[in-house]
Amino acid sequence: MQIKYLFLILSFSTLSIFAEEIPEFLNICKRNDPNLELCVRKSVEALRPYLKTGVPDHNIPSLEPLLLKELTASQGTGMKISVKNVKVFGASSFKIKKLKIDPNDIRIGVDLELPNLNIEGQYAINGRILLLPIQGAGPMRANVTDVGAVVRIKTNMVKNPTTGLDHIEISDFRLKLSITKGTLHLDNLFGGDPVLGEVVNNAINNNFESFIRELQPLIEKALSDAFLEIANSIVRPFSFKQLFPDN
């Protein structure tokens, strides 16, 4: 009897190694579904509430707020800027405008709209921007509206060395933003000088689109890296056939 129970325990242990059960927050789409793109779109919508709060058991962080790594840049004009402890609020309110998927290579293209993003962080800046000298360090607050985003996702197939099963790995996640409207406030410019600080903040906001263009590549890179990590956290535990069964 003991040998029998030991065999059952080993059998169940082996099964748990070879396949992790699909959680409730993942709606599965079949590769041969004639409405695959619609199915994927519905799956993303069903996933939204879980992205908003995060799923610690599956190593999926919350999108509210979305925490970004340090943004650092040094422009050819001599301007240096860094932003640390960046928090983005509103990322979970994305709207899918268009979605295309290649079921063979699992390449995905998505056009999104983000109605409103609030961004907080600690900045440090020194140099010239919009032909104005600018220097300071302190809290930063930004609000941007009607942000457009174009996302292109590429995947690779990798074999799990333990199970021998094929898994999807997201190898490339590229996000391009379209930002035209917003406001920004940098506290403590020029050591807290209220007059110079107001002048520069007003100049930035009167030329917001030009200013944000300087920071946009940093924001795109940080968001792409963050979403690449989140996406791989979601798909990594499951085999390709679990996520995209043939029938």
VEXROKE-385163 format. One record per residue (C-alpha): residue in one letter; x, y, z; residue number from 1. Coordinates in steps of 0.25 Angstrom, whole numbers, plus 5000, padded with zeros to 4 digits. Layout:
VEXROKE-385163
(a, (X, Y, Z), NUM)
...
***
This chain:
VEXROKE-385163
(m, (5000, 5000, 5000), 1)
(q, (5011, 5010, 5003), 2)
(i, (5018, 5007, 4990), 3)
(k, (5004, 5010, 4983), 4)
(y, (5002, 5023, 4990), 5)
(l, (5017, 5027, 4987), 6)
(f, (5014, 5024, 4973), 7)
(l, (5002, 5033, 4973), 8)
(i, (5009, 5045, 4979), 9)
(l, (5020, 5044, 4969), 10)
(s, (5010, 5044, 4958), 11)
(f, (5003, 5056, 4963), 12)
(s, (5016, 5063, 4965), 13)
(t, (5021, 5060, 4951), 14)
(l, (5008, 5065, 4945), 15)
(s, (5010, 5078, 4953), 16)
(i, (5023, 5080, 4947), 17)
(f, (5019, 5078, 4933), 18)
(a, (5007, 5087, 4933), 19)
(e, (5002, 5099, 4941), 20)
(e, (4987, 5100, 4941), 21)
(i, (4982, 5112, 4933), 22)
(p, (4977, 5122, 4943), 23)
(e, (4963, 5129, 4942), 24)
(f, (4968, 5142, 4937), 25)
(l, (4973, 5136, 4924), 26)
(n, (4963, 5133, 4913), 27)
(i, (4969, 5124, 4903), 28)
(c, (4967, 5126, 4888), 29)
(k, (4969, 5115, 4878), 30)
(r, (4979, 5117, 4867), 31)
(n, (4969, 5112, 4856), 32)
(d, (4958, 5121, 4861), 33)
(p, (4953, 5130, 4849), 34)
(n, (4950, 5141, 4859), 35)
(l, (4964, 5140, 4866), 36)
(e, (4966, 5155, 4866), 37)
(l, (4953, 5157, 4873), 38)
(c, (4955, 5146, 4883), 39)
(v, (4969, 5152, 4887), 40)
(r, (4963, 5165, 4888), 41)
(k, (4952, 5160, 4898), 42)
(s, (4963, 5152, 4905), 43)
(v, (4971, 5165, 4907), 44)
(e, (4958, 5172, 4912), 45)
(a, (4955, 5161, 4922), 46)
(l, (4970, 5162, 4927), 47)
(r, (4969, 5177, 4930), 48)
(p, (4963, 5176, 4944), 49)
(y, (4974, 5167, 4948), 50)
(l, (4985, 5176, 4942), 51)
(k, (4979, 5188, 4949), 52)
(t, (4981, 5181, 4963), 53)
(g, (4992, 5171, 4960), 54)
(v, (4993, 5156, 4962), 55)
(p, (5004, 5153, 4972), 56)
(d, (5003, 5138, 4971), 57)
(h, (5006, 5139, 4957), 58)
(n, (5017, 5150, 4958), 59)
(i, (5008, 5160, 4951), 60)
(p, (5010, 5174, 4956), 61)
(s, (4999, 5185, 4957), 62)
(l, (4997, 5195, 4946), 63)
(e, (4992, 5205, 4957), 64)
(p, (5001, 5211, 4958), 65)
(l, (5011, 5206, 4948), 66)
(l, (5025, 5207, 4953), 67)
(l, (5036, 5211, 4943), 68)
(k, (5051, 5210, 4944), 69)
(e, (5060, 5222, 4944), 70)
(l, (5059, 5231, 4932), 71)
(t, (5072, 5237, 4928), 72)
(a, (5077, 5245, 4916), 73)
(s, (5087, 5254, 4911), 74)
(q, (5084, 5262, 4899), 75)
(g, (5094, 5267, 4889), 76)
(t, (5090, 5281, 4893), 77)
(g, (5097, 5279, 4907), 78)
(m, (5084, 5277, 4914), 79)
(k, (5084, 5265, 4925), 80)
(i, (5071, 5260, 4931), 81)
(s, (5068, 5248, 4940), 82)
(v, (5055, 5244, 4946), 83)
(k, (5054, 5234, 4957), 84)
(n, (5043, 5227, 4965), 85)
(v, (5033, 5229, 4953), 86)
(k, (5019, 5225, 4956), 87)
(v, (5009, 5225, 4945), 88)
(f, (4994, 5225, 4948), 89)
(g, (4983, 5222, 4937), 90)
(a, (4990, 5211, 4929), 91)
(s, (4980, 5201, 4932), 92)
(s, (4969, 5210, 4925), 93)
(f, (4975, 5207, 4911), 94)
(k, (4965, 5206, 4899), 95)
(i, (4968, 5196, 4888), 96)
(k, (4965, 5203, 4875), 97)
(k, (4971, 5192, 4866), 98)
(l, (4977, 5179, 4867), 99)
(k, (4984, 5170, 4857), 100)
(i, (4990, 5156, 4860), 101)
(d, (4998, 5146, 4851), 102)
(p, (4994, 5132, 4857), 103)
(n, (5007, 5126, 4851), 104)
(d, (5018, 5134, 4856), 105)
(i, (5009, 5140, 4868), 106)
(r, (5013, 5154, 4864), 107)
(i, (5003, 5165, 4869), 108)
(g, (5000, 5179, 4865), 109)
(v, (4991, 5188, 4874), 110)
(d, (4987, 5202, 4873), 111)
(l, (4983, 5208, 4887), 112)
(e, (4977, 5220, 4893), 113)
(l, (4980, 5225, 4907), 114)
(p, (4970, 5235, 4911), 115)
(n, (4978, 5241, 4923), 116)
(l, (4991, 5238, 4929), 117)
(n, (4996, 5244, 4942), 118)
(i, (5011, 5243, 4944), 119)
(e, (5019, 5246, 4957), 120)
(g, (5034, 5245, 4960), 121)
(q, (5047, 5252, 4965), 122)
(y, (5054, 5259, 4954), 123)
(a, (5068, 5265, 4952), 124)
(i, (5071, 5274, 4940), 125)
(n, (5082, 5283, 4936), 126)
(g, (5084, 5290, 4922), 127)
(r, (5076, 5297, 4912), 128)
(i, (5062, 5294, 4907), 129)
(l, (5053, 5302, 4898), 130)
(l, (5065, 5312, 4897), 131)
(l, (5064, 5314, 4912), 132)
(p, (5074, 5311, 4923), 133)
(i, (5068, 5301, 4933), 134)
(q, (5073, 5295, 4945), 135)
(g, (5067, 5288, 4957), 136)
(a, (5063, 5276, 4965), 137)
(g, (5051, 5271, 4972), 138)
(p, (5037, 5266, 4970), 139)
(m, (5031, 5265, 4956), 140)
(r, (5016, 5264, 4953), 141)
(a, (5010, 5262, 4939), 142)
(n, (4997, 5260, 4933), 143)
(v, (4995, 5256, 4918), 144)
(t, (4982, 5253, 4911), 145)
(d, (4977, 5246, 4899), 146)
(v, (4990, 5238, 4897), 147)
(g, (4992, 5230, 4885), 148)
(a, (5000, 5217, 4885), 149)
(v, (5005, 5207, 4874), 150)
(v, (5010, 5194, 4880), 151)
(r, (5017, 5184, 4872), 152)
(i, (5020, 5170, 4879), 153)
(k, (5029, 5159, 4874), 154)
(t, (5030, 5145, 4880), 155)
(n, (5040, 5133, 4879), 156)
(m, (5037, 5119, 4882), 157)
(v, (5046, 5113, 4893), 158)
(k, (5047, 5099, 4899), 159)
(n, (5045, 5097, 4914), 160)
(p, (5058, 5088, 4917), 161)
(t, (5050, 5082, 4928), 162)
(t, (5037, 5078, 4921), 163)
(g, (5041, 5078, 4907), 164)
(l, (5029, 5087, 4904), 165)
(d, (5029, 5099, 4895), 166)
(h, (5026, 5112, 4901), 167)
(i, (5024, 5126, 4896), 168)
(e, (5035, 5136, 4899), 169)
(i, (5032, 5151, 4896), 170)
(s, (5045, 5155, 4890), 171)
(d, (5042, 5169, 4885), 172)
(f, (5031, 5179, 4891), 173)
(r, (5032, 5193, 4884), 174)
(l, (5023, 5204, 4888), 175)
(k, (5022, 5217, 4880), 176)
(l, (5014, 5229, 4886), 177)
(s, (5007, 5241, 4881), 178)
(i, (5006, 5252, 4891), 179)
(t, (5001, 5266, 4888), 180)
(k, (4993, 5271, 4900), 181)
(g, (4997, 5271, 4915), 182)
(t, (5003, 5279, 4926), 183)
(l, (5016, 5278, 4934), 184)
(h, (5020, 5284, 4947), 185)
(l, (5035, 5284, 4952), 186)
(d, (5036, 5288, 4967), 187)
(n, (5049, 5294, 4972), 188)
(l, (5054, 5300, 4959), 189)
(f, (5067, 5308, 4961), 190)
(g, (5067, 5305, 4976), 191)
(g, (5053, 5308, 4978), 192)
(d, (5053, 5322, 4972), 193)
(p, (5038, 5325, 4970), 194)
(v, (5040, 5335, 4959), 195)
(l, (5049, 5327, 4950), 196)
(g, (5042, 5314, 4953), 197)
(e, (5028, 5320, 4949), 198)
(v, (5035, 5326, 4936), 199)
(v, (5041, 5313, 4932), 200)
(n, (5028, 5304, 4936), 201)
(n, (5020, 5314, 4928), 202)
(a, (5029, 5313, 4916), 203)
(i, (5029, 5298, 4916), 204)
(n, (5014, 5297, 4917), 205)
(n, (5012, 5307, 4906), 206)
(n, (5021, 5299, 4897), 207)
(f, (5017, 5285, 4903), 208)
(e, (5018, 5277, 4890), 209)
(s, (5032, 5282, 4887), 210)
(f, (5037, 5279, 4902), 211)
(i, (5030, 5265, 4903), 212)
(r, (5037, 5262, 4889), 213)
(e, (5050, 5262, 4897), 214)
(l, (5046, 5252, 4907), 215)
(q, (5037, 5243, 4898), 216)
(p, (5048, 5233, 4894), 217)
(l, (5051, 5231, 4909), 218)
(i, (5037, 5229, 4913), 219)
(e, (5035, 5220, 4901), 220)
(k, (5047, 5211, 4905), 221)
(a, (5043, 5211, 4920), 222)
(l, (5028, 5207, 4916), 223)
(s, (5033, 5196, 4906), 224)
(d, (5042, 5190, 4916), 225)
(a, (5032, 5190, 4927), 226)
(f, (5021, 5184, 4918), 227)
(l, (5031, 5173, 4912), 228)
(e, (5033, 5169, 4926), 229)
(i, (5019, 5168, 4930), 230)
(a, (5015, 5161, 4917), 231)
(n, (5025, 5150, 4919), 232)
(s, (5021, 5148, 4934), 233)
(i, (5007, 5145, 4928), 234)
(v, (5011, 5135, 4917), 235)
(r, (5024, 5129, 4923), 236)
(p, (5018, 5118, 4932), 237)
(f, (5009, 5112, 4921), 238)
(s, (5012, 5104, 4909), 239)
(f, (5009, 5109, 4895), 240)
(k, (4998, 5098, 4893), 241)
(q, (4991, 5102, 4906), 242)
(l, (4991, 5117, 4901), 243)
(f, (4987, 5115, 4887), 244)
(p, (4982, 5101, 4885), 245)
(d, (4979, 5096, 4871), 246)
(n, (4964, 5092, 4874), 247)
***
